[in-house]
């Protein structure tokens, strides 16, 4: 199996941005200890500070699916559900990754 990436687009309710970020960070630290979790990012739209992407990389689809049925996922969703206006999830198979040449030169 190959690595998969999930992208969850989320828009927070007005005034909930800082709490959303703090809650995500707390949950992400816990999720990062799970077998198969490779990487997580929280990205905010530069033009709309209430719009975020939650991006996570998993070793394979089976481990992502196991997370999807876990208490860790339920806890994260319970916390952020009250802070969001909307959410859309997409899963992608990662085909290729190329590291920046400049990154290695530092």
Secondary structure, DSSP 4 states (H G I P E B T S, - for coil): ---EEEEEEEEEPTT-HHHHHHHHHHHHHHHTTSTTEEEEEEEE-SS-TTEEEEEEEES-HHHHHHHHTSHHHHHHHHHHHTTEEEEEEEEEE-------HHHHH-
